[in-house]
């Protein structure tokens, strides 16, 4: 008879060598009566333990190890729901009193807390009698002395001390394990984790390492030989007092958003119909009203009104402050959310069923994420904290785990490898298609390590063990948990690394397991760009266009998409998307939804892309193996593109229950953890065979499901993203100057640099005007001339490298008082530093006042900013006879100071040299026939190597005549590694490919000609 009351999991980061699930499973195998997971001032691992305990039918005790600042150490075990709440609040107080990842617990804070917890005192020496008396005065009747015997040479001492204290203080004794691993085989890993935590090699850790392998879960017979039987029995009596289960946690939605005189249902109905009348001012269409009633009825039955009201409140707050936002998710794309203003996606434009993720059978919180402008999301987050208080609201956690690279680095350091060897170890992982530790021997051999060396063998074994281990808690990208009462009685709250942020100790999977509400408050750069674009557009036109009033189904916009003219357009600006657009040829909204969902790792890995395109292009027939499958796949031409379709197929074709389909969805959502799907393989194949489906269809469906586990996209999210993509595309098509300005004003974001954005705008007929201290603002602006039909784009001072916004504010304040008369006037009234003035001169921003760069530098040299006595003096000086900068010098200075130039392209200056070498221009390359041999030289502005492209890299290379898209296979990149990685001016020799409107240059050889640019530095955006 034994219950383990003191076991740390690997959520006591770097202090335990076993997962909570492993500890629970092993305790069940050993016949324990119960097991307590008692991580250090944390319950971060208990939800995983709870699920394992249900699976293995063993009682789980929720607890924590609490160490006070004076060294007093207690194990606190929750006896009831009330006791669990007390424990969470105590952990919260200790965590909030310290920096992220640490805690500080004062002994006095224990007074009046933990009244409904069992406490086990771990005494350290005989002088602890005073501590025992202090504890007994406060916790008598639920206080025990814990004894842990580990064959470390001190067992007799521990026994004597415990018995003496028990006799003196009249306190009972219980046996504890002080467990740090589920099995003794993890000792080597435990040593490595200790070394990583102490930041020193294992060989230097000395007494910080455990002296033996004893701190694991022992068999009951071993424990009976080690501890008195009464102490073992006492552990079971304690466990029997601790009846609390996480199943008792009942989540309640915040209720204060419902005004007096209304219920949540009547208030949601009122707001929904008010929004419906705004959407359809003349009359709500009958089919819309039917859908609205259906959804409101279902929401009421499931009692989710408060969830929708909470999301609506966030959106209302954002709109009141002109913060652009857009909801997405299955429930977001509903008539209710459309009427509440949560989304701009009209549900009649796509076919997502509301029940797909909000159903009576599933009974779990609906799925709504809300994207806000990335520059202003913090305002919304702080509103949540103010509205509900930090004791009721907090960010969900994200568990940062060891990946192969970080594991190899940290384990290598712990085993004593030097920095040079570690760099070589990490080099073995460069450009690999998988992170499978089983491949390490081959990879390490390729970079010169002997895989049979005992130290290398130990390294590989430990790396394989540590991959997937929790490293630390981070904050979720925006998932907020909000409670009706105290959140810190549901789960502890601790400080995040960012100021004014707090985070709970559970991640999104834990929350989903327990049915806790999470509202995702996410940041999206494109929303910032769209809002700024709309501001520029409306300012220039005098209009009042909003994202919701952009005309729908505009033929010119779709025609632009079909040409892949999508630089800067949300979601469809990548090379893969640009290659897809001329083939898919989107002509309506749902085509755009498919376009966005199709170019994802899931469909690509699952081999769904080409079959869909062939069917769309009528190159192969559209077939369905059954009527049930046809109903699921008809809208995507018989090819499963969406996660929702995969779930539906599992139900209608393989006989899955809704609960099993939900488990399948969770497995598919576990990006990069493909093994999660294996448990469904046999059931899926058996279900398909029983219903008469062919082996070919079964194998194909399974392959597609495996693809979804590599990140498939839900249809509901694709629809919301398509709405943003369409809005950004319409603005690019019909207001290109404003669109370019909005993109630049929102940098850094997206694939393209300001230089590329400016080039694209000019190619679309936009006049771009230079930075000018007499005209430019901080942001890019539009200038409307009466004689011009289209506005011009004036570049903003934000583009001047190194120039602070505060300096620009001072400059603009001085300019608003009165225009600058000359450079001296600007210097004296703006009070800018000498450095800021030189940055402006270097950017040629003083040309209106001082002439060319050389004259501007001369003018600045003649002004003394320090002599207030001469502040009003304007001495007349003759204009110096300075030689004007050459064109090359100006281009060089432009790129150095702003990253772009409005003058001729740098390649124009090299054209004669290139012609002599027989090198073609971009315009000549793009006119070549399919399969032509090509030599091309251009500036590299973008490198992209998607995870699904098997280390193929897509490069954007440009000259003065155009842009060429280059495909570099992995073997070419390796053969020409230096040029591939480091060249700014790249020569590509290869084959031109032109198919279905898509033009590429397939690289066969690469050469670096960066030296021809002199000291010119051209920025490139590289994505891997």
N, C-alpha and C positions, 0 to 999 in steps of 0.2 A: 504494500500500500504506500503510494507516494504520489505527491503532486509537486511538480517543479514550479517554484515560486519566484525564481530569479534567473531569467534568461534574457540575454541581450541579443538582438538580431543585427543584421548589417545596416539597419536604420539608425543604430548608434554609430554613426559614420566612422569607418576605419577602425572600429573597436571590436567587431565581431565578424566571424568568417562564415556565417550562414544566413540564408534568407529566412524570414518569419515562417514561410510555408514549409521549409525543410525542418525547422525545429518542431513545428506542430506535427508533421507527418512522422518524424522519428519518435516523438513522445507517444504517439498513438501506437506505433509498432512495438514499443517497449512496455506497453501496458500501463502507462501512467494514468492516474485518475483525473488529472487536469494539468494544464501548463499555463504559466503566466508569461506574457511578453512584456518585459519591463525595461524598455530602452531608456537611455539617459535623458531625463527631462523631456520626454517625447512619446507620442503615440502614433508616429508617422507610419509604422509598419503594421498596426493592429488590424486594419481592414483586410489586408492580404492574409494575415493569420486567421481572422474570423472566417473567411471563405474556406481556407484549408481545414479549419476545425469542423465546419459543417460537413465538408467532404469526408473527413476521416472519423467523424462521430466522437470527438473528444471535447470536453468543456474547455473553453478558453477564458482565462482571467485577464482583464485589462489592467495594466499597471504601468508604473514608471519608477526608475531609480532617481531619487532626488538627493543631491549633494549640496549642502549649504556652504556658504563662503568660508565658514570656520571649520569645515571638514566633516561635520555631522552628516551621516549617510543613512537614508531610509529607503526602503522599498514600499511604495504606496500602491495598494490593490483596491480597486473599486468594488464595494459590496453591492451597490445598487445604482440605479440611474442617477440619484441624487449625489452619491459618492463619486460617480464618474464625472459629473459636472463640477464638483469641487476640485477633483484632480486636474481637469482641464484648465480651470481658472488659476490654480496654483502654478501650473506649467506656463500659462500665458504670462502671469506676473513676472516669473523668473526670466522668461525669454524676452519680454518687452523691456526689461531693465538692462539688457546687454546688447551688444552689437549682433548683427546677423550671424547665425551659426553657433552662438554661445549662449550661456545663461548665467544669471547671478541671483541666487536664492538666499535671502537673509533668514536666519533661524526664527526671528521674531514674526516673520510672515506666516509661520505655521500656526500661530495662535488663532483659534477660532475657525480653522479650516480643516479639511480632511476628516470631518466628524463622522462620515459614513464610509471610511476606508479602513482596511486592515493595514497596519504599519509594522514592518519588520526592520528592526534596528541592526545594522551591521557595525558592531563595535570594533575598534582598532587596537586598543590596549587597556590595561587595567585602570588607567587613570580616567576612563570614560564613565566612572560611577556618577559623576556630577551630571553628565549628559543624560544618563539613564534616569536619574531622579527628575530632571527637567521634563523629559518625555513622559514619564509615568504620571506626573501631575496633570498633564494635558490629555493624554491618550490612554489612560488606564482602562483595561478591559478589551482593548483592541490593539495592544502592543506586544510584540514578540521580539526575542533576541534571535537573530539568524546566525547559524553556524555553517560555514563552508569549509570543507576539508578536501585538500587537493594534493596530498602526498608531496608537499613542497618543503618538508623539513620543519614545518611550524604547526602541524596538526595538534600535537599535545598542548602546545601553548594556547591555541585557539580553544580547545576543549576546556582547559583549566580556566581561562578567562571567562568563557561563557557560563560555566557552572558557578563560578564565584559571583558574577554579576546577577545571575538568576536567583541565587540564594539570598544575596544582599537586598536585591530590589523586589524580590517576589514576582519575577516575570517569567513566563513560560518560554521554552526554547523550541525552535523548529529547524529542521534541516533545510538547507538551500544548496543549489548547485553552483551559482555564479557562472552560469553557462555562457560560453563565447562561441561555441560551434556545435553543430548537431552530431558530428562524428570526428573522431580523433585524426582522420586523414587530412583535415583542414588545418592542422597546426602550422605547416609551412606557409600556407596562405595567411594565417593569422600573424605570423612573424613579419611577413612582407607588408601587410596592412599597418602594423605597428611602425615599421620603418618609414612607410610613406607618411604616416601621421606626424612622426617626429622629424621628418625631412633629413634622414641620414641613412646610410647603408645598414643592412641587417647586421653586418659584422661589427658595427660600432654601437649597437643599441644596448648591449650588456644586460643589466638587470631589468630594463624596461620590457624585455621579452618574457613571456610565460616560461617558467623553468621546465615544464614538461607538457605532455599532451592531455592532461587530465580534465581540462575545463570543457568537457563535452557531456552529452546526455548519456548517463550510465544505465545499465540494466538494473532492475529492481533488486536482484540478488546481490549485485556488487554494492549497492547502496545499503542493503541490510547488513552486510559485513562491515560497513564503515561507520554507520550511525546507529545510535540506540533506537530500538523499535518505537519508543514513545515519541521521539522527535520526528520520525517518518510519519507516524499516525497524526501528529499535530499538523503536519503540512496538509494532510487531507482534510482535517477539521477546518483549517483556514480556508481551503479551497471551497468547501461546502458553504461557507458564509458568503462567498463572492459569487452571487447569482446573476450579476449584471451581464447582459449580452448586447452587442451592438444592434441586434434586431429590435431592441426597445426604443431606439432613436426614431422619433416621429417628426418629420420635418413639417414646419408650419410656415406658410408664406407670410410676408409682411402685410399688414392689414390697413395701415394708416392712409393709404391712397384712396380709400372709399369714403366719400363725404357722408355726413349725417343724413339720414332719410333714404339712403340707398343700401342695397346689398351689393356684393361684388358683381353678381350676375346682372342686376339692373343697371349698374354704373357702366359695366363693359358694353352692354347692349346700347345704352344711350350714346356713349362715345363712338361706337361702331356706326350707328346710323347717322350721327352728325357727320362723320367722315365720309360716309357713303353719299350723302347729299352734296358734299363738297366735290366729290369725284364725279358725280353725275347730277349736276344742278337741275336739269330739266326733269328727269325721272330715272329712278333706279331701275335698270333692266330686270325683267322678271327672273331670268336665270341667275342673275347676281343675287337677288334677294333670296332666292331659294337656297343658293350656296351659303349665304350669310346666315340664314336661319339654321341650316344644317350644322354649320361650324359652331355657332353659339350654343346650340343644344348639346353638342358633343363636349364642348369646353365646360359647360355647366355640370354635365354628368360626371366628368372627371375632376371637377373642382379646381380647374387651372386658371380661373379668372384672375387671381392675384398675380400670376406669372405674366400674363399679357398686360395687365395694368402696370406692372413694374417696368417692363420694357417700354411701354408707351410713355411712361413718365420720363425715362431717360431721353427718349427721342424728343419729347416735348421740351425738356430743358435745353437740349442741343439746338433745336430750331429757334427757340427764343433768343439764343445767343448767336444765331447765324452760323452754327457749326453744321457742316454738311454731314449727313449720315445715311446709311443704307443697311437694312436688315437682310439677312440671308439665313438659310436653313429651311428644313422641310416645313415647319410651322410658319416661318416668316413669309413664305410664298403662298399665303392664304388670303381669302377675301377679307377676313377680320384684320390682318396686318396691313393689307392694302388700304383699308378704310381708316385704320388708326394712324396711317402715315409712316409706318415702320419700314415699308418697302415701296419702291416705285414700280415694281414688277406687277403689271396687271395680270391677275391669275388667268384671265381669258387668253393670254398670249402663250401659255404653256400648260402642261397637262399633269402637274404634280398633284397627287391626291392628298388631301389633308390627313386622311387616316393612315397614310404610309408611315408616319412617325408619331401620330397622335391617335391612339386607338384604345378602345375599352380593354381589349385583351392584354395589351402591353403594359398599360398603366404606369408610365414613367414620364418624367417631365418632358415637355415639348422642346424642340430644337430651334432656338433662335439665337443667332449671333448678330451683333450690330457693329458695323465698321464706321468709325468716325475719322475726321481729318487727322492725319498723324501729328500735325503740329499743335492740335488743340484737344487731343483725347484726354490729356491730364486734367483739363477743366471738368470733364464729365466724371472722371474717377474721383476727384476731390468732392464733387457734388454728392456722389454716393456716400462718401465718408461723412459728409455733413448731414445728409438726409437721415442716415440710419445710425451713425455713430460707429466708432471703431470697435466697440464691443458687440456690434451686430453685423458688421460687414468686413470682409477681407478677401484678398486675392487667393485663388487656389494655388497650390504648389505645383511645381514641375520637378520630378525626381531626375536629377542629372546622373546618368549612369556611365560606367566605363565602356567606351568603345575601343576598338582594337588599337587605334593609334595612341590614345591616352593610356591604355593598359600597358602597351609595350614601353612607353616612355617611363611611367612610374615604376613598373616592375624592374625595368632595366636599371634605373637609378638605385632601387632598393638592393639589387644584387651586386652593385658595385661597378657597373659599366661606366666608363668615363663618357664625357659629353660627345667626343668624336665618335665613339662606338654607338652611342644612342642615336646620333644623327644618321649613321649608316643603317641602324635598325629601322628607323622611321622611313629611310629611303626605300626600304624593301616594300613599303606599302604604297608607293607612288603609283597612281593611275591603275589601281586594281579594281576589278569589277565587283568584287565581293569583300566582305569582312569576315570570312570564315576562318577561325583560328586554325582549322585543320590544314589550311594552305600555307601556314607559316614556314614549315620546314623547307618547302620548295622556294618560297620567296626569299628567305634568309640566305639560302645557298646561292641565289642569283646575285646577291651583293657581297659575297665572299665569306659568309659565316659557315662553319662546319656544323650541320644540324645534328651530328652524332656526338659532338662535344658535350660532356655532362652538364656544364653550366648552361649551354644553349638549350639542352633538353629540359633542364629545370625552368629556364625562362619561358619556354613555350608551354609547359604544363601550367605554370602559374598564370600566364596570360590567359589561357583558355578558361581557367577557373574564375578569374576576376572580371572578365568581360560580362557586362550586364549588372555588376554590383553597383548599388547606389554610391554616389560620390558625395553629393550634398543636395540640399533642397534649394531650388531656385523658384522664382515666381512665374506663374502662368502668364502667357502673353496678354491676358485681359479677362480671365474668367473670375467673376465676382460671385461670392457666396453671401447671401443676405438672409438673416434669420428674423423671425417674428420677435423673439426675445433675445437672450444673450447667445451670440455665436460662440463665445468662448466657453460655453457649457456644452456645446456640441463637439467642438474640436479646438485644441489650443491654437493661439494666434502668436506669431512672432514677427520681429522686424524684418523687413526686406532690406536689400542693400541700398535701394534708392530711398532718398529722403521722403518722408510723409507717406510711405507705403508699408502696409502690413500684409502678411501672408499666413494662411492657415497651414496645418501640417499634413493635409491630405491633397492628393492630386486628383485630376479629373476622373480617372478610373475609380478611385476610392469613392468619390462623390456619386458617381453613377451607380456603383454597387449598393450604396445606401439610400439612393433616391433623393439626394439633396439638390436643391435648386442652384444652378450656376447660370449667371447671365454673362455672356461674353461681350466685353467692351473692348473692341479691337481697333487697331490703328491702320489706316490705309492711305498711303501717300497720294494715290490718284484722286481721292476725294478732295484733298487739299488743292491739287492742281486744277480740278474741275471747278471748285468754288472760286479760285483766283481767276480762272479763265472766264467764268460767267461774270465776275466783277468787271474785268477788262472789257468784255463784249458789251455788257449793258452800259458801261460808262461811255463807250465809243458810239453806241447806237441809240442811246436814250431809251432802250427797251427794259423789260423786266423778266427776261428769260430765266427760268429755274430748271434744275435737273428734271423735275417732274413735268415741265411743260415743253421740253424738247420734242419737236415733231417726231412721231413714230413712223417706222417702215419707210424711211426716205430712200428712194432709188439711188440717188447720187452717193449717199453714204455707203450703201451696199456695193455699188460699183467700185468705189474706192477700196473696199475690203477685198473684192475679187482680184484687184490688181496687186494686192499685198502692199498697198501704200499705207502702211500702218506704223510708221515710226512714232513712238510716243503713245500709241493707243493702248489702253489698258488690256492686259492679258494676251493680246494678239500681236505684240511687237517683237517677240523672240524670233530667232531664226527658224525654229521648228514650226511655229505658227505661221510665219510668212511663207514657208514652203507649202503648208497645207492649204492656205486660203485660195490660191488659184486652182487647186484641184477640187476642193469642196464647193467653192463658189457660193457663199452664203447670200441668199436673196430675201430672207425673212428672219424674224427674231429667233425662231427655234433652230434654224440653221446655225445661227451664231452660238446658241446654247451648246449644240453638238460640237461645233468647232472648238470651244473652250474645254469641253469635257474630254474630247478625243485625244488631244495632245497632252497626255498625262502619263506618268510611268505605268499606271495600271493597264489601260488599253494598249499601250505600246508593248509591254512585256507579255500581255495576254494575247497578242497577235489579233487585235480587233480592228486596227486602223485600216489596213489594206483591204480586208474583206468589206468593210463599210464603204470605202471609196469605190471599190469595183461595183458594188451594188448601186451606189448613188450615180455612178457614171454609166449605168446600164450595161456593164461589161459581164455581169453574171446575174442569174435569176435570184429573186428574193424568195426563199423557201422557209417553211416552218415545219418542224417535226410533229406538231399537234396544234389543235385549235387553242388549247390553254397557253401554249408557248407563244402563239401568234398574238394573243391579247396582250401579253407582256412586252413583246419585242416589236410590235408593228410600227411604233413611232420612230424606231431606230433601225428600220430595214432588216430586222431579224438578227441584229448583232447587239449583245448586251454591253452597253456603254456605261451604265450607271450602277452604283452600289445598290440602289433600290431595286433595279431589275434583277440583280443577282439574288437578292433576298426573295423576291417574288418567284423566281424560277425554282429556288430550293423548296418553296412551299407547294407550288402547283405541279412541278415535274418530279420532285424527289420525295414529297410527303413530309417535309419538315413541319413541325408545329411553329406557331408564331414565336414562342420562346426560343426554340432552336434556331430559327432564322435570326432572332435578335443576337444570340450568341455568335452566329456566323458573321453578322454585321460588326460586332466588336472585334472579332478576329481579323476581319478585313481592314478595320480601321487602325489596327496595330501596325503602323507603317514600319517596314524593314524587319519585322519579326515574322518571317514567313512560316516558321514552325507552328504557329498558333493554328493554322488551318488544317494541319495533318489529322487532328482528331475528328474532322468532319468527312475525311476522304471516303472511308468505307461506307458510312451511312449514306452519303450522297450517291455513290455508285450503285449501292444496293437498291436504294429508292428508285433510281432511274431505270434499272433493269426490271424491277418489279412492275413498273408502269409501261414497259414496252419500248423504252428508248434505246437507240443503238449504242454500241460501245464507242463509235466515232463521236456521237453527240456528247456522250458522257465524258470522254477524254477531253473534248474541246471545252466543255463547260468547266471542268476542273482546272484546266490550264488558264482559263479566263479568271476564275476565282483566285488563283495564285497571283495573277497579274494585279488584281484589285488589292491584294495584301501588300503590293509594292506601291500603293497609293492610288486608289481609284477615287473618282470624284462623284459626290452625290449630285443628282440632277438639280435638286433645289439650290445648291450653292452655285452650280454652273449658271442657272437662270438669273440669279442675282448679279453674278459677275458679268453676265452678258448684258444686263441692263446698264452697268457702268461702262462696259466696253463700247456699247452703242452710243451712249451719251458722249464719251470722249471722242469717238470716231465722228459723230455728227459735228462736234465743235471743230475738230481738225478740218473737216470737209468745208464747212460754211463760215468759219471764223479762224483761219489759220494763224493770223497774227496774234490774236488773243490766246489761242491754244499754245503757241510757242512760248509766249510770255508767261502763261500759267505754269508750264512745265519748268521753265528756268527758275521761276520764283519759288518753286517747291523743291528745288534741289537741296540735298542729294536724294535722288530716287530714280527708279527705272533703269533701263538698259543703256540709255544714251547720254553722252556728255552734252553740255551746252553748245559746244562746237558743232556736234552732229545735228542738234535740234535747230540751230541757226541755219546751217546749210540746207536742211530739209525745208525750213520755212521759206528761204530765198528761192528754192526750186519750185515752190508753190506760189511764187509771185509776190511774196511779202517783201516790202522795203524794210531793211534793218538798218537802223541808225546807230552810230557809235556812241560810246559812253562820253558824256559831256557834263562837266560840273555846272554848267549854266542851265542844263535841261534835265539831266537824269535824276531820278529818285533812287532810293535804295533798291526797290524792285524794278523790273522792266515795266514799261508803260506803253500805252498806245497814243500816238499823236495823229490827230485828224486834221487834215488840211481841206479847205473848201474846194480846192481844185482837184483833189484826189478822191476816187471812188472808195478806195480801201484804206484803212488806217495803216500807218507805219509803226514798226516796233522799235521803241527806243530802249537800248540796253541799259540795265541798271547798274548802280555802283556796287551792288553785291558781288559782281563778277570780278572786281579788282582783288587779286589775291593778297591776303594779309590785312586788308582794310576792315576795321571793325565797324559794327553797326552804330556804336556810340559816336565814333568819329564822323560818320555820315550824318547822324542826327544833328551834331553841332554845325556841320556844313550847311545842311538844309535849313536849319533855324536862321542862320545868318543870311542865307539867300532869300528866305521869305520876307525878312525885314526890308531888304531892297536888293536889286540885282547887283552882282559884282561888277565893279568898274574895270578892274584889271587883276592880275595875279597878286599884286601887293595888297589890294583891297581884300581879296579872299583870305590871304594869309592872316591879315591883322584882325579881321572880324570873326573868322571861324575859330581862331585859336587852335588850329590843328598842330599836332607835333610835326617835327621835321620829317620823321619817318613816314607819317601819313601823307604829307605833301609830296614826298618823293615817290610814293606808291601811285599817287594820282598822276604825277608827271610821267612815270614809267608806263602807265596805261594810256597815255595820250589824251587823258581826260581834260587837260588844260589847254587844248589846242585852240579853242575859241578865244581864250584870253591871251595866250602867249605864243601861238603859232605851233611849229613842230616840236618834237620832243627835246631837241637840243636847245631851242629857244626857251622852252618851259623850264628846263634845268637851270639855264642861265638866269632866268627871272627869279627863280626861287633862291639862287645863290646870292642875289642882290637884296634880299629882304631879311631884316633882322627881326625875328619874332620876340626877342627878349627886351627891346628898348621901348618901354611904354612912353617915354618922352617924345619919341618920334612917331607915335602911333598914327597921327593925323597927317604926317608929312608924306608928300608924293613927289620925290625928286625925279626930274626928267633925265632920262639916260638915252643915249643913242642906241639904236638897234645894232647888236653886234653882227659882224659878218661871219656867221657860223654856217658851215656846210650842212645842208639838210641831210637827214638820214637817208640811206639808200633804201630801195624797196625791200631788199633782203633784211636789212637791219630793222626796218619797221615791222616786218612779218615776225621776225625773231622776237622783238620786244613785245609785240601783241600776244604771242603765245606764252611768253614768259610771265606776263603780268595778268592776263585774263584767261588763258587757255584756249583762245580762239582769235581769229583775225577776219576782218571784213574786206581785207585786200585780196590780192590774187592768192590762190592756193600755193603752198610751198612747192608742190610738184610742178607747177607752171614754170618755176625758175630752173628746174632740172630737165625740162622737156627736151631740149636740144641734145643733152647728153644721153637721155633715154632713147631718143630716135636713132642716134648713132649706134647704139648697142642693139637695135632691133627690138626694142621693148614696146609693146602696144599700150595704148591708153585704155581706160575703162570703157569709153564709148565704143572703141574698136573691138574690145573683147566681147562686149554684150551683143555685138552684131555678128559674131562668129557663128559658123554652122555647128550643129551638134557633133561632138567628137573632135573638134579642131584642137591642134596643139597650140598652146598659148604661153607667152611670157608677159608677165605683168608686174609692175612695181607700184606700190602705194603705201599710204600711211595706215597702220593697224589701229583701228579705233575701238574694236570690240573682239574679245575672245570669249566663247561660251562652250563649256563642255558638260552637257546634261548627263545626269547619272544613268539614264537609260540608253545613252548613245554609245556605250561600250568604248568609252574614251576617244570617240570621234570628237574633234573640236571644230566649231563653226567660227570663222573669222570674218569680220567686216573690214574690208581694205578699200581705201578711197584714193583717187587723185583728183585733179582739177576738172575732169570731164564726167565723173560719176563714181558709183560705188559697185564693187564686185564682192559677191558673197563666196567665200572660199571654204571648202570642206577639206579638213586635214585628218586622214586616217591615223590611227595610233602608231603604226609602224613608220609612217613618214615623220610623225612628230618625234619619235625616238631617234630615227636616223639623222634628223636635222635639228636636234634638241636645242642647241644654242640659239639658232635663228628663230625657232618656233617660240621659245620662251622669252627672248630678250629683244627681238627686233622691233623698232618703231617704224623703220622704212624697210619693207619686206619685198623681195622678189619671189614671185611664185611661178614655177614652171609646171604646167599640167594640162589636163584635158578639159575643154569647155563642155558643159552638159546643159542641154535645153530640152525640157520635157514638160508638157502640160502647163506651159506658161511659167515654169520655174526655171531659173537660170543659176547655175553654180559653176565654179571653177574647182575641179578636183585636183588638189595639189599632189604632185609627184616629187617635187624638190623645192627646198626653201633656202633663200640666201639673205643674209643680213647686210643691208646697205645703209644702216643708220648713220655711219660716219659721213655720208654725203650731206646730212642735215646740219653738220657742224654742231653747235651747242643747242640747237632747237630741241625742245622736249615736247613731244606730242602725247597728251593723255590718252590712255586706253582703259576701257572698263572690262575687267576680266571676271568671268563667273565660272565657278567649278562646282 
